[in-house]
């Protein structure tokens, strides 16, 4: 059986990381608090780090919707 290797492997970090839309910080699911806008997540990939969420006062800069915590 041939198993996927490299970036296609299921355990690769690329499957669990996202980038903050404002500061481009690499966020790891499970290690960092990640906030997202439910309206803009599909269009802009609007993920934000905890520091930028505080700077934005909990509102999305694109549509002014309340940011939610990614589980």
C-alpha positions, 0 to 999 in steps of 0.5 A, spaced: 500 500 500 502 506 498 502 512 503 502 519 502 508 522 504 511 529 505 505 535 505 500 530 503 501 526 509 495 526 514 500 528 520 503 534 516 503 540 520 500 544 513 494 540 515 493 544 522 496 551 520 493 557 518 495 564 517 493 571 521 490 575 515 493 581 518 500 580 521 501 573 517 503 569 524 502 562 523 497 559 527 497 552 529 490 549 531 490 546 538 496 551 540 493 558 539 487 561 539 484 562 532 478 567 531 474 567 525 469 571 521 463 566 519 461 571 513 468 572 510 472 565 512 470 562 505 471 569 501 477 572 504 480 566 509 479 571 515 482 568 521 485 572 526 490 571 532 488 573 539 492 580 539 489 582 532 482 580 535 483 585 541 486 590 536 479 590 532 475 590 538 472 583 536 469 585 530 471 583 523 475 589 519 471 587 512 464 586 514 464 588 522 461 582 524 463 579 531 469 574 531 468 567 533 473 562 536 475 556 532 474 550 536 
